[in-house]
Amino acid sequence: MRRLLLDTSVLIKWFHAEGEAELPEARILRSAHVNGDLDVHMIDLALYEIGNVLVRALSWDPVEVGDQLDDLQAIVGPPLTIPLDWLRRAALLAYQHDLTFYDASWAAASAELKVPLVSADRKLQGAGLAESPTQACLRLQLSPR
């Protein structure tokens, strides 16, 4: 089974469309996961980051935010919790690539899990730590059904 780690910048596209780039590709990844063609994972940080975007940037109602987080977990499954030793790697990656600790945590989890990280974050992509949703779809030969 092909496995991927999707960060918040991709997962948010599953539920929010306005102003989002690579929306079709992010949703192709979701469909491939739901159809059993792909095994998608997230770390627990995703719940906090998505909740923050929905509350702060999009001004969603608290009940809708909770429902959306429930939906995300129903689709992806329980989030992975990052062990402390992975956080050491995150600190190193943050330092080496001038990343936020949050973004470096995604990259560390990807490296430790030995699965590709898919992110819309240009800094992660530029550091060679993530591929874009478009790149992932092309590499995996995924297209709309």
SEZA-583503 format. One record per residue: residue number from 1; residue in one letter; x negated, y negated, z negated of N, C-alpha, C, O in turn. Coordinates in nm, 3 decimals. Each point is the difference from the previous one (the first is absolute). Example, Ala and Ser with C-alpha at 12.3 -4.5 7.8 and 13.67 -1.06 7.14 Angstrom:
2
REC,num,residu,nc1,nc2,nc3,cac1,cac2,cac3,cc1,cc2,cc3,oc1,oc2,oc3
REC,1,A,-1.319,0.569,-0.780,0.089,-0.119,0.000,-0.090,-0.120,0.000,-0.104,0.002,-0.066
REC,2,S,0.139,-0.107,0.138,-0.082,-0.119,-0.006,0.077,-0.109,-0.073,-0.051,-0.111,-0.017
END
This chain:
145
REC,num,residu,nc1,nc2,nc3,cac1,cac2,cac3,cc1,cc2,cc3,oc1,oc2,oc3
REC,1,M,-0.085,0.118,0.000,0.085,-0.118,0.000,-0.089,-0.124,0.000,-0.096,-0.009,-0.077
REC,2,R,0.129,-0.085,0.161,-0.074,-0.126,0.007,0.044,-0.089,-0.116,0.120,-0.021,-0.022
REC,3,R,-0.217,-0.032,-0.052,0.029,-0.080,-0.119,-0.051,-0.142,0.019,-0.102,-0.024,0.064
REC,4,L,0.177,-0.071,-0.121,-0.038,-0.141,0.003,0.031,-0.063,-0.135,0.091,0.043,-0.071
REC,5,L,-0.166,-0.146,0.038,0.031,-0.087,-0.112,0.044,-0.132,0.061,-0.076,-0.063,0.075
REC,6,L,0.197,0.020,-0.106,0.052,-0.127,0.053,-0.001,-0.103,-0.111,0.049,0.025,-0.110
REC,7,D,-0.105,-0.142,0.140,0.000,-0.103,-0.102,0.126,-0.085,0.008,0.084,0.019,0.088
REC,8,T,-0.073,-0.113,-0.179,0.119,-0.083,-0.012,0.031,-0.078,0.127,0.116,-0.019,0.035
REC,9,S,-0.219,-0.025,0.035,0.021,-0.080,0.120,0.071,0.079,0.109,0.062,-0.058,0.089
REC,10,V,-0.070,0.190,-0.094,0.072,0.086,0.095,0.134,0.042,-0.059,0.102,-0.004,0.069
REC,11,L,-0.102,0.044,-0.194,0.124,0.047,-0.064,0.109,-0.107,-0.002,0.118,0.033,0.015
REC,12,I,-0.154,-0.159,-0.033,0.100,-0.107,-0.006,0.075,-0.011,0.133,0.116,-0.042,0.002
REC,13,K,-0.181,0.078,0.106,0.062,-0.007,0.133,0.114,0.103,0.016,0.082,-0.012,0.091
REC,14,W,-0.079,0.110,-0.177,0.108,0.099,0.006,0.132,-0.061,-0.042,0.106,0.050,0.037
REC,15,F,-0.112,-0.158,-0.115,0.121,-0.058,-0.058,0.024,-0.146,0.037,0.111,-0.051,-0.016
REC,16,H,-0.212,-0.014,0.065,0.009,-0.142,0.032,-0.056,-0.022,0.139,-0.110,0.045,0.031
REC,17,A,0.184,-0.115,0.055,-0.040,-0.014,0.139,-0.043,-0.142,0.038,-0.088,-0.017,0.084
REC,18,E,0.148,-0.082,-0.144,-0.022,-0.138,0.044,-0.147,-0.041,-0.013,-0.058,0.005,-0.108
REC,19,G,0.000,-0.045,0.221,-0.137,-0.048,0.002,-0.107,0.107,-0.013,-0.117,-0.033,-0.017
REC,20,E,0.155,0.157,0.025,-0.095,0.110,-0.017,-0.059,0.044,0.134,0.074,0.032,0.093
REC,21,A,-0.206,-0.029,-0.084,-0.069,0.053,0.118,-0.008,0.152,-0.012,0.007,0.054,-0.111
REC,22,E,-0.021,0.013,0.222,-0.014,0.146,0.006,0.116,0.073,-0.066,-0.016,0.109,-0.054
REC,23,L,0.131,-0.171,0.059,0.120,0.060,-0.059,0.037,0.134,0.065,0.024,0.097,-0.072
REC,24,P,-0.020,-0.088,0.205,0.034,0.131,0.061,-0.097,0.110,-0.041,0.041,0.114,-0.024
REC,25,E,-0.170,-0.147,0.018,-0.099,0.102,-0.034,0.014,0.046,-0.146,-0.012,0.119,-0.029
REC,26,A,0.037,-0.213,-0.061,0.020,0.037,-0.140,0.122,0.090,-0.015,0.000,0.095,-0.080
REC,27,R,0.102,-0.124,0.156,0.123,0.081,-0.010,-0.015,0.134,0.071,0.068,0.096,-0.035
REC,28,I,-0.155,-0.088,0.134,-0.032,0.129,0.063,-0.068,0.090,-0.104,0.029,0.119,-0.008
REC,29,L,-0.119,-0.177,-0.071,-0.066,0.077,-0.107,0.103,0.050,-0.101,-0.008,0.114,-0.045
REC,30,R,0.104,-0.199,0.009,0.105,0.042,-0.093,0.080,0.116,0.059,0.025,0.099,-0.068
REC,31,S,0.016,-0.111,0.194,0.079,0.105,0.066,-0.077,0.131,0.007,0.055,0.107,-0.024
REC,32,A,-0.184,-0.116,0.057,-0.082,0.120,0.009,-0.010,0.068,-0.137,0.000,0.123,-0.009
REC,33,H,-0.007,-0.201,-0.097,-0.004,0.056,-0.135,0.134,0.065,-0.035,0.004,0.113,-0.049
REC,34,V,0.104,-0.185,0.074,0.134,0.052,-0.032,0.029,0.128,0.079,0.065,0.091,-0.051
REC,35,N,-0.113,-0.086,0.174,0.022,0.117,0.086,-0.095,0.116,-0.031,0.013,0.108,0.059
REC,36,G,-0.108,-0.129,-0.150,-0.092,0.106,-0.037,-0.121,0.014,0.089,-0.073,0.099,-0.010
REC,37,D,0.050,-0.197,0.098,-0.117,0.003,0.088,-0.123,-0.063,-0.063,-0.110,0.009,0.055
REC,38,L,0.128,-0.072,-0.168,-0.106,-0.076,-0.065,0.023,0.006,-0.150,0.115,0.004,-0.045
REC,39,D,-0.221,-0.002,-0.032,0.009,0.000,-0.146,-0.055,-0.134,-0.048,-0.122,-0.022,-0.001
REC,40,V,0.211,-0.068,-0.040,-0.035,-0.135,-0.039,-0.005,-0.010,-0.152,0.083,0.058,-0.070
REC,41,H,-0.181,-0.133,0.021,-0.016,-0.022,-0.144,-0.015,-0.149,-0.029,-0.032,-0.079,0.089
REC,42,M,0.057,0.044,-0.215,-0.025,-0.135,-0.048,-0.055,0.011,-0.141,0.018,0.101,-0.068
REC,43,I,-0.087,-0.206,0.024,-0.044,-0.005,-0.138,0.101,-0.082,-0.080,0.079,-0.075,0.057
REC,44,D,-0.083,0.088,-0.188,0.098,-0.068,-0.085,-0.004,-0.152,0.014,0.100,-0.067,-0.028
REC,45,L,-0.211,0.014,0.069,-0.012,-0.144,0.022,0.104,-0.049,0.101,0.043,-0.115,-0.008
REC,46,A,-0.003,0.199,0.101,0.099,-0.038,0.102,0.131,-0.047,-0.063,0.059,-0.097,0.046
REC,47,L,-0.015,0.165,-0.151,0.126,-0.038,-0.064,-0.007,-0.141,-0.057,0.097,-0.076,0.010
REC,48,Y,-0.210,0.041,-0.069,-0.017,-0.133,-0.058,-0.011,-0.106,0.110,0.060,-0.107,-0.009
REC,49,E,-0.139,0.139,0.111,-0.019,-0.097,0.109,0.130,-0.023,0.078,0.035,-0.114,0.029
REC,50,I,0.036,0.221,0.003,0.126,-0.015,0.073,0.103,-0.072,-0.087,0.070,-0.089,0.048
REC,51,G,-0.062,0.128,-0.173,0.091,-0.070,-0.091,-0.030,-0.149,-0.006,0.091,-0.082,-0.001
REC,52,N,-0.218,0.048,-0.003,-0.040,-0.140,-0.004,0.040,-0.075,0.127,0.051,-0.111,-0.008
REC,53,V,-0.072,0.172,0.123,0.039,-0.063,0.127,0.151,-0.021,0.004,0.047,-0.107,0.038
REC,54,L,0.028,0.208,-0.076,0.146,-0.010,0.006,0.053,-0.106,-0.096,0.092,-0.074,0.034
REC,55,V,-0.149,0.067,-0.154,0.046,-0.097,-0.099,-0.049,-0.141,0.032,0.079,-0.094,0.007
REC,56,R,-0.209,0.080,0.014,-0.060,-0.133,0.011,0.011,-0.060,0.140,0.045,-0.114,0.015
REC,57,A,-0.085,0.189,0.087,-0.004,-0.056,0.135,0.137,0.003,0.069,0.033,-0.091,0.076
REC,58,L,0.045,0.195,-0.104,0.127,0.015,0.071,0.122,-0.031,-0.086,0.113,-0.001,0.050
REC,59,S,-0.134,-0.025,-0.178,0.108,-0.037,-0.093,0.116,0.099,-0.002,0.116,-0.039,-0.003
REC,60,W,-0.149,0.168,0.005,0.104,0.101,-0.004,0.060,0.007,-0.140,-0.065,-0.032,-0.099
REC,61,D,0.190,0.073,0.093,0.071,0.025,-0.124,-0.069,0.115,-0.075,-0.045,0.096,0.064
REC,62,P,0.035,-0.103,-0.196,-0.068,0.105,-0.077,0.055,0.141,0.024,-0.076,0.096,0.004
REC,63,V,0.206,-0.084,0.012,0.059,0.132,0.025,-0.046,0.053,0.136,-0.031,0.118,0.014
REC,64,E,0.027,-0.206,0.086,-0.046,0.041,0.133,-0.146,0.041,-0.002,-0.040,0.094,0.069
REC,65,V,-0.041,-0.165,-0.147,-0.142,0.035,-0.013,-0.012,0.141,-0.057,-0.075,0.083,0.053
REC,66,G,0.147,-0.056,-0.161,-0.003,0.134,-0.060,0.046,0.107,0.096,-0.059,0.108,0.008
REC,67,D,0.166,-0.139,0.067,0.051,0.097,0.098,-0.104,0.027,0.108,-0.018,0.114,0.044
REC,68,Q,-0.050,-0.220,-0.001,-0.101,0.016,0.106,-0.117,0.085,-0.048,-0.051,0.083,0.074
REC,69,L,0.009,-0.105,-0.198,-0.108,0.081,-0.055,0.042,0.146,-0.016,-0.080,0.091,0.022
REC,70,D,0.206,-0.070,-0.059,0.054,0.137,-0.004,-0.005,0.064,0.138,-0.041,0.115,0.015
REC,71,D,0.084,-0.192,0.087,-0.001,0.051,0.137,-0.141,0.035,0.045,-0.022,0.105,0.061
REC,72,L,-0.074,-0.192,-0.092,-0.139,0.025,0.039,-0.050,0.131,-0.062,-0.060,0.082,0.068
REC,73,Q,0.085,-0.065,-0.195,-0.045,0.122,-0.066,0.074,0.123,0.053,-0.058,0.109,0.006
REC,74,A,0.184,-0.124,0.032,0.075,0.112,0.057,-0.060,0.042,0.134,-0.001,0.118,0.034
REC,75,I,-0.049,-0.214,0.042,-0.058,0.031,0.131,-0.140,0.057,-0.014,-0.031,0.103,0.060
REC,76,V,-0.054,-0.168,-0.137,-0.141,0.037,-0.008,-0.027,0.105,-0.107,-0.092,0.081,0.012
REC,77,G,0.173,-0.082,-0.116,-0.027,0.086,-0.113,-0.069,-0.080,-0.109,-0.027,-0.118,0.017
REC,78,P,-0.002,0.183,-0.128,-0.063,-0.072,-0.111,-0.134,-0.059,0.043,-0.076,0.064,0.072
REC,79,P,0.048,-0.185,-0.118,-0.129,-0.061,0.035,-0.114,0.069,-0.073,0.018,0.057,-0.108
REC,80,L,-0.135,-0.064,0.167,-0.121,0.055,-0.061,-0.055,-0.103,-0.099,-0.004,-0.119,0.030
REC,81,T,-0.038,0.165,-0.145,-0.063,-0.086,-0.099,-0.151,0.009,0.017,-0.056,0.109,0.010
REC,82,I,-0.008,-0.224,-0.007,-0.144,-0.004,0.023,-0.074,0.029,-0.131,0.020,-0.070,-0.099
REC,83,P,-0.103,0.173,0.098,-0.081,0.027,-0.120,-0.108,-0.108,-0.019,-0.035,-0.071,0.095
REC,84,L,-0.015,0.059,-0.214,-0.099,-0.103,-0.031,-0.126,0.009,0.086,-0.057,-0.103,0.036
REC,85,D,0.013,0.223,-0.002,-0.121,0.010,0.080,0.021,-0.056,0.141,-0.094,-0.050,0.061
REC,86,W,0.216,0.057,-0.010,0.028,-0.061,0.130,-0.006,-0.151,-0.010,-0.037,-0.068,0.095
REC,87,L,0.074,0.015,-0.211,-0.004,-0.146,-0.019,-0.143,-0.051,0.000,-0.026,-0.114,0.040
REC,88,R,-0.067,0.197,-0.084,-0.142,-0.038,0.011,-0.039,-0.015,0.146,-0.071,-0.093,0.039
REC,89,R,0.118,0.187,0.042,-0.028,-0.009,0.144,0.068,-0.124,0.059,-0.057,-0.067,0.086
REC,90,A,0.176,0.036,-0.133,0.071,-0.120,0.047,-0.081,-0.125,-0.033,-0.011,-0.091,0.083
REC,91,A,-0.045,0.085,-0.202,-0.081,-0.116,-0.039,-0.120,-0.015,0.092,-0.035,-0.111,0.041
REC,92,L,-0.028,0.222,-0.009,-0.115,-0.003,0.090,0.042,-0.047,0.141,-0.067,-0.084,0.060
REC,93,L,0.176,0.139,-0.009,0.047,-0.041,0.133,0.041,-0.148,0.002,-0.026,-0.070,0.098
REC,94,A,0.089,0.023,-0.205,0.038,-0.141,-0.008,-0.124,-0.088,0.007,-0.001,-0.100,0.071
REC,95,Y,-0.102,0.139,-0.142,-0.126,-0.075,-0.001,-0.069,0.006,0.137,-0.043,-0.102,0.052
REC,96,Q,0.033,0.221,0.005,-0.071,0.019,0.127,0.067,-0.071,0.117,-0.068,-0.051,0.089
REC,97,H,0.201,0.047,-0.089,0.073,-0.052,0.116,0.077,-0.129,-0.027,0.079,-0.044,0.084
REC,98,D,-0.102,-0.017,-0.199,0.068,-0.124,-0.038,0.152,0.016,0.012,0.068,-0.081,0.062
REC,99,L,-0.017,0.187,-0.124,0.143,0.030,0.000,0.059,-0.031,-0.136,-0.073,-0.012,-0.099
REC,100,T,0.205,-0.001,0.093,0.065,-0.004,-0.129,-0.011,0.140,-0.062,-0.014,0.099,0.072
REC,101,F,0.020,-0.093,-0.201,-0.004,0.130,-0.067,0.120,0.084,0.041,-0.009,0.122,0.011
REC,102,Y,0.123,-0.188,0.012,0.121,0.070,0.043,-0.025,0.071,0.134,0.026,0.120,0.013
REC,103,D,-0.076,-0.195,0.085,-0.026,0.060,0.132,-0.107,0.108,-0.008,0.011,0.104,0.064
REC,104,A,-0.113,-0.129,-0.143,-0.107,0.098,-0.015,0.052,0.128,-0.067,-0.053,0.108,0.025
REC,105,S,0.155,-0.120,-0.109,0.060,0.118,-0.062,0.062,0.092,0.104,-0.011,0.122,-0.009
REC,106,W,0.076,-0.182,0.108,0.055,0.080,0.110,-0.111,0.072,0.076,0.012,0.119,0.030
REC,107,A,-0.120,-0.190,-0.002,-0.112,0.059,0.074,-0.066,0.111,-0.081,-0.038,0.103,0.054
REC,108,A,0.024,-0.125,-0.184,-0.060,0.103,-0.086,0.087,0.125,-0.004,-0.050,0.112,0.009
REC,109,A,0.180,-0.131,-0.022,0.092,0.115,-0.001,-0.008,0.076,0.131,-0.002,0.123,0.001
REC,110,S,-0.003,-0.194,0.109,-0.012,0.063,0.131,-0.127,0.084,0.009,0.003,0.115,0.045
REC,111,A,-0.113,-0.172,-0.089,-0.128,0.072,0.004,0.002,0.123,-0.090,-0.046,0.107,0.039
REC,112,E,0.100,-0.123,-0.160,0.004,0.112,-0.094,0.093,0.111,0.047,-0.028,0.118,-0.020
REC,113,L,0.139,-0.156,0.082,0.095,0.098,0.052,-0.045,0.061,0.134,0.052,0.102,0.044
REC,114,K,-0.150,-0.169,0.017,-0.051,0.042,0.132,0.112,-0.003,0.105,0.014,0.092,0.081
REC,115,V,0.064,-0.201,-0.086,0.105,-0.022,0.099,-0.013,-0.142,0.053,-0.044,-0.089,-0.073
REC,116,P,0.082,0.066,0.197,-0.008,-0.135,0.055,0.096,-0.095,-0.072,0.111,0.038,-0.038
REC,117,L,-0.157,-0.161,0.021,0.083,-0.107,-0.053,0.056,-0.079,0.117,-0.074,-0.041,0.089
REC,118,V,0.205,0.020,-0.089,0.064,-0.082,0.102,0.044,-0.129,-0.068,0.072,0.001,-0.100
REC,119,S,-0.117,-0.112,0.157,0.025,-0.131,-0.059,0.010,-0.105,0.110,-0.065,0.011,0.104
REC,120,A,0.147,-0.111,-0.129,0.007,-0.115,0.090,-0.099,-0.108,-0.044,-0.009,-0.106,0.062
REC,121,D,-0.065,0.132,-0.169,-0.095,-0.096,-0.055,-0.125,-0.007,0.088,-0.073,0.098,0.014
REC,122,R,0.051,-0.213,0.044,-0.113,-0.018,0.093,-0.136,0.015,-0.069,-0.097,0.045,0.062
REC,123,K,0.090,-0.084,-0.189,-0.127,0.011,-0.070,-0.038,0.147,-0.024,-0.116,0.037,0.016
REC,124,L,0.214,0.045,-0.053,-0.026,0.143,-0.016,-0.037,0.062,0.135,-0.091,0.083,0.008
REC,125,Q,0.161,-0.122,0.096,-0.031,0.051,0.134,-0.140,-0.042,0.043,-0.077,0.080,0.052
REC,126,G,0.045,-0.208,-0.074,-0.130,-0.053,0.040,-0.116,0.066,-0.073,-0.110,0.011,0.054
REC,127,A,0.134,0.033,-0.176,-0.103,0.069,-0.078,-0.011,0.147,0.039,-0.085,0.072,-0.051
REC,128,G,0.171,-0.027,0.142,-0.002,0.140,0.041,0.062,0.093,-0.102,-0.026,0.120,0.002
REC,129,L,0.108,-0.175,-0.093,0.060,0.079,-0.106,0.144,0.039,0.028,0.059,0.078,-0.076
REC,130,A,-0.002,-0.131,0.183,0.140,0.030,0.034,0.020,-0.014,0.149,-0.077,-0.066,0.070
REC,131,E,0.181,0.131,-0.023,0.041,-0.016,0.139,0.138,-0.065,0.001,0.076,0.013,-0.096
REC,132,S,-0.043,-0.080,0.203,0.130,-0.064,0.012,0.108,0.104,0.028,-0.031,0.112,0.042
REC,133,P,0.157,-0.147,-0.064,0.107,0.093,0.038,-0.006,0.038,0.148,0.025,0.115,0.036
REC,134,T,-0.058,-0.210,0.049,-0.012,0.028,0.144,-0.111,0.102,0.026,0.019,0.096,0.075
REC,135,Q,-0.135,-0.118,-0.137,-0.111,0.094,0.017,0.037,0.139,-0.050,-0.034,0.100,0.064
REC,136,A,0.102,-0.093,-0.176,0.039,0.130,-0.055,0.096,0.072,0.095,-0.016,0.119,0.026
REC,137,C,0.114,-0.191,0.026,0.096,0.061,0.093,-0.070,0.050,0.126,0.029,0.109,0.049
REC,138,L,-0.121,-0.187,0.002,-0.075,0.042,0.120,-0.085,0.123,-0.030,0.002,0.096,0.076
REC,139,R,-0.076,-0.100,-0.186,-0.087,0.113,-0.036,0.080,0.128,-0.020,-0.042,0.108,0.040
REC,140,L,0.157,-0.122,-0.103,0.083,0.118,-0.032,0.097,0.035,0.113,0.076,0.097,-0.008
REC,141,Q,-0.079,-0.178,0.113,0.087,0.020,0.116,0.148,0.003,-0.041,0.076,0.088,0.039
REC,142,L,-0.040,-0.187,-0.119,0.139,-0.014,-0.045,0.066,-0.109,0.082,-0.058,-0.105,0.026
REC,143,S,0.181,0.131,0.013,0.078,-0.100,0.072,0.145,0.015,-0.041,0.038,0.102,-0.058
REC,144,P,0.042,-0.203,0.087,0.143,0.010,-0.038,0.065,0.122,0.063,-0.032,0.038,0.113
REC,145,R,0.123,0.022,-0.187,0.071,0.117,0.054,0.123,-0.044,0.074,0.073,0.084,0.052
END
